[in-house]
Amino acid sequence: MTSSPVDPCQSGLLSLETALSQILAAISPLAFWEQVPLQAALGRILAETVQAPKALPTFANAAVDGYALNVSEPLPEFLPVVGESSAGKPYPSRLKPAQAVRIFTGAAIPEGTTAVIMQEEVVREAQAIRLKRLPQPGENIRAAGSDVRCGEVLFGRGHRLRAQDLGLLAALGISRVRVFQKPRVAYFSTGDELRGLDEPLGLGQIYDSNRYSLHGLLAEFPVLACDLGAVPDDLAALTGLLKEAGQYCDLILSSGGASVGDKDLLRQALAQVGQLHLWRLAIKPGKPLIFGRVGRAWYFGLPGNPVSVHVGFSQIVRPALWKLAGAPGFKPLRLQALCQNDLPKTPGRLEFMRGRLDLERSGSAIVTGLAGQEAHQLATLSRANCFIVLPAQSTGVRAGEWVEVEPFAVDIFRD
């Protein structure tokens, strides 16, 4: 479909790019760090650059099970096998020309070795071997430092430690790392209609699902999360909660009460106890998003509609929270996919539709926009595995056109 010249920031709405730029410029990583054991470092953010204290491998070793050879001179038909080198039990002597040592994968290469030949490429006869071919110099030898050089920078400050990173650090004998302290994050829901899961529902009442979504969304972050429960639409209760949480938290999250209705009181509450920095974004869903400051805490007020909570969190809160936690290089992974169906859209706001991303047998990415795109429709969000990102000026997509998609739960960081 065609694009429209409609201004995405019409009616005073901030574009996502502008809002995020202002938010990230305001937020700084926490200044505090701690040293933790390697077992407690998964998902944490490094507070210092880590260099290799030694080379890896620390010694030359065999890449295969076979025989270590010294082929520096012409070889006789049979080479005597003069010993064995296994993991942790190296051959203690220098290998002389025209000799062989039985060796196993990972075992130290005997001094004097010029190559290791695979066991399948020799014929063993008693205490000697006959070569089926002559190996090339250095064949099947893992040189010391071929993986990591001593002094090499492994990770920069701000790197998020993954499982494979812990393995690398352990292989180098690093038992403790310096990481940023976990930000304290408090979250709550607002609304007179909300009830707990163990309470009966009356007419017009709903279960408080957004706190469970926020609990799950926060679980991927290195944070100390505190559930403050559900708060009624009462200005005194909201101002009291914000003021108290602002004294001990680094970030406060709420869902509901962020729009312009008579019961949407969070902007008033924030004005009484803190500062409002921006409000209302040119995105769909999730237009009424509040950003401000309460005491020592940054505050994000998300809309009450469940899908809006996820969109606001993924596009605004996630990059802000990663920067606060010490990983400022976050960017969402977005890629191109062929759309399988028509997607109507009204121009004016950047839109995040829920879609199902798949791969064809050829390996090409395809995406299908799901039925049920209203901001309250949690079932569609649960069936989706990506957002289909349509620009503000777009008037929609035809089947067979390329679209930008953002897979769920895939984070990219630039060290």
LINLINCOR-V402700 format. One record per residue. OMEGA is omega as a letter, one per 40 degrees, with the letter a starting at -180 (none if undefined). D_FIRST is the distance of its C-alpha to the first C-alpha in Angstrom with 2 decimals. Layout:
BEGIN
OMEGA_D_FIRST ; OMEGA_D_FIRST
END
This chain:
BEGIN
a_0.00 ; i_3.80 ; a_6.81 ; i_9.81 ; a_13.38 ; i_14.81 ; a_17.75 ; a_17.59 ; i_21.35 ; i_21.57 ; i_24.63 ; i_26.52 ; i_24.37 ; i_24.85 ; i_22.10 ; a_22.75 ; a_23.70 ; a_26.16 ; a_27.67 ; i_28.18 ; i_29.71 ; a_32.15 ; a_33.06 ; i_33.75 ; a_35.74 ; a_37.90 ; i_38.63 ; i_41.21 ; i_42.34 ; a_45.48 ; a_48.57 ; i_50.59 ; i_50.99 ; i_53.17 ; a_54.48 ; i_53.77 ; a_54.89 ; a_52.47 ; a_52.19 ; a_50.80 ; a_48.34 ; i_45.38 ; a_42.21 ; a_44.16 ; a_43.27 ; i_45.79 ; i_47.55 ; i_49.02 ; a_48.48 ; i_50.06 ; a_51.92 ; i_53.54 ; i_57.27 ; i_58.10 ; i_56.71 ; e_55.00 ; i_56.49 ; i_59.69 ; i_61.62 ; a_60.98 ; a_60.53 ; i_59.98 ; a_56.52 ; i_58.05 ; a_61.15 ; a_63.60 ; i_66.33 ; a_66.69 ; i_68.38 ; a_70.16 ; a_69.73 ; i_71.12 ; i_73.93 ; a_74.28 ; i_74.21 ; a_76.74 ; i_75.68 ; i_75.98 ; i_75.04 ; i_76.86 ; a_74.79 ; i_76.49 ; a_74.60 ; i_71.39 ; i_68.62 ; a_66.52 ; i_64.23 ; a_66.43 ; a_69.50 ; i_69.38 ; a_71.91 ; a_74.40 ; i_75.70 ; i_74.52 ; a_73.44 ; i_75.72 ; i_74.91 ; i_74.90 ; i_74.47 ; i_71.76 ; i_70.81 ; a_69.02 ; a_65.89 ; a_63.10 ; i_59.49 ; a_59.40 ; i_63.13 ; i_64.49 ; i_65.13 ; i_68.90 ; a_70.03 ; a_70.41 ; i_67.57 ; i_65.62 ; i_63.31 ; i_62.67 ; a_62.52 ; a_60.96 ; i_63.55 ; a_62.17 ; i_63.14 ; i_66.83 ; a_69.74 ; i_71.85 ; a_75.57 ; a_77.76 ; i_77.46 ; i_75.81 ; i_72.56 ; a_71.78 ; i_68.49 ; i_66.32 ; i_64.73 ; a_65.15 ; i_62.42 ; i_60.79 ; i_61.94 ; a_59.99 ; i_58.48 ; i_57.46 ; i_58.60 ; a_56.44 ; i_57.68 ; i_58.44 ; a_55.56 ; i_53.12 ; a_50.69 ; i_51.41 ; i_53.69 ; a_56.15 ; a_54.81 ; i_51.19 ; i_48.62 ; a_47.10 ; i_44.93 ; i_44.24 ; a_44.65 ; i_41.64 ; i_41.10 ; a_40.44 ; i_42.99 ; a_41.87 ; a_44.14 ; i_44.34 ; i_45.26 ; i_48.15 ; i_49.37 ; i_49.39 ; i_51.26 ; i_53.74 ; i_54.38 ; i_55.42 ; i_57.73 ; a_55.76 ; a_56.59 ; i_55.26 ; i_52.34 ; a_51.68 ; i_48.53 ; i_47.11 ; i_48.30 ; i_45.93 ; i_44.36 ; a_45.40 ; i_42.46 ; i_43.06 ; i_40.56 ; i_40.82 ; i_39.06 ; i_39.65 ; i_39.89 ; a_42.69 ; a_40.95 ; i_41.09 ; i_43.67 ; a_44.82 ; a_44.35 ; a_48.03 ; i_48.07 ; i_47.69 ; i_44.78 ; i_45.57 ; i_43.38 ; a_40.44 ; i_41.07 ; i_38.91 ; a_39.68 ; a_38.95 ; a_36.35 ; i_34.86 ; i_38.07 ; i_37.91 ; i_34.37 ; i_35.59 ; a_38.66 ; a_36.60 ; a_34.22 ; a_37.26 ; a_39.11 ; a_37.33 ; i_38.66 ; a_42.20 ; i_42.99 ; a_45.67 ; a_43.79 ; i_45.55 ; a_44.42 ; i_45.59 ; i_44.75 ; a_43.35 ; i_44.31 ; i_44.49 ; a_42.91 ; a_45.98 ; a_45.95 ; i_49.31 ; a_48.40 ; i_45.16 ; i_46.85 ; a_49.71 ; i_47.51 ; a_45.45 ; a_48.65 ; a_50.37 ; i_47.49 ; a_47.03 ; a_50.59 ; a_50.20 ; i_46.49 ; a_44.23 ; i_41.02 ; i_40.48 ; i_37.52 ; i_37.07 ; a_34.65 ; i_34.47 ; a_35.83 ; a_33.36 ; a_31.64 ; i_33.15 ; i_34.99 ; a_38.78 ; i_39.19 ; a_36.94 ; a_39.89 ; i_39.04 ; i_38.23 ; i_41.60 ; a_43.32 ; i_41.91 ; a_43.00 ; a_46.52 ; a_47.04 ; a_44.58 ; i_41.93 ; a_38.30 ; i_36.24 ; a_32.69 ; i_30.79 ; a_27.30 ; i_24.28 ; i_20.67 ; i_19.59 ; e_18.83 ; i_21.09 ; a_24.19 ; a_24.17 ; i_28.00 ; a_29.35 ; i_32.80 ; a_34.30 ; a_37.93 ; i_41.43 ; a_44.35 ; i_47.61 ; a_47.06 ; i_43.80 ; a_40.15 ; i_38.49 ; i_35.00 ; a_34.35 ; i_31.45 ; a_30.12 ; i_31.70 ; a_28.77 ; a_29.07 ; i_25.50 ; i_25.59 ; a_28.81 ; i_27.27 ; i_24.27 ; a_26.68 ; a_29.20 ; a_27.00 ; a_25.28 ; a_28.26 ; a_31.49 ; i_31.31 ; i_31.23 ; a_33.73 ; i_36.03 ; i_36.02 ; i_37.05 ; a_39.73 ; i_40.98 ; a_41.36 ; a_38.28 ; a_36.28 ; a_34.12 ; i_31.67 ; i_27.97 ; i_25.60 ; i_24.63 ; a_20.92 ; a_19.61 ; i_16.68 ; i_16.07 ; a_14.16 ; a_12.41 ; a_14.17 ; i_12.42 ; i_9.49 ; i_9.48 ; a_9.01 ; i_9.71 ; a_11.40 ; i_11.31 ; a_14.79 ; i_15.95 ; a_15.54 ; i_15.13 ; i_17.06 ; i_16.25 ; a_18.97 ; i_18.49 ; a_20.79 ; i_20.97 ; i_22.88 ; i_24.04 ; i_24.10 ; i_27.49 ; a_26.38 ; i_25.81 ; i_22.02 ; i_20.38 ; a_18.13 ; i_16.95 ; i_16.56 ; a_15.49 ; i_18.63 ; i_19.40 ; a_20.98 ; i_19.07 ; a_21.51 ; a_23.57 ; a_26.78 ; a_25.87 ; a_27.95 ; i_27.96 ; i_24.27 ; a_24.94 ; i_27.99 ; a_26.20 ; i_23.53 ; i_24.32 ; i_21.49 ; i_19.01 ; a_15.31 ; a_14.73 ; a_11.51 ; a_12.06 ; a_13.16 ; a_10.74 ; i_7.56 ; i_6.16 ; a_5.61 ; i_5.40 ; i_6.21 ; a_9.89 ; i_11.10 ; i_8.89 ; i_11.15 ; i_11.54 ; i_14.59 ; i_17.25 ; i_20.62 ; i_23.33 ; i_25.95 ; i_29.46 ; a_28.94 ; i_30.33 ; i_30.69 ; i_33.47 ; i_34.53 ; none_38.34
END
